[in-house]
Amino acid sequence: MTNVGLCPTFDGNERTVEAYLLDYSGDIYGRELTVDFITKLRDEKKFATEDELKAQVAEDIRQGKAILDATGFN
């Protein structure tokens, strides 16, 4: 899963790309990756609290895994 945006919950003002590798636990720092976009889950949103953001990310992960399962992409 990937977030492309400004991280408004943390008052970000520079566009970033953050990739979260589902169910991966290795060390890939310094390695080149290719990211494929399959679908958009939601627009970026500023959350009132970090806990609200964490709850939404958990839901995003659930939805992302369901999409990957349905498309056979995993």
Secondary structure, DSSP 8 states (H G I E B T S, - for coil): -EEEE--GGGT--S-EEEE--TT--S--TT-----------------SSHHHHHHHHHHHHHHHHHHHHHHT--
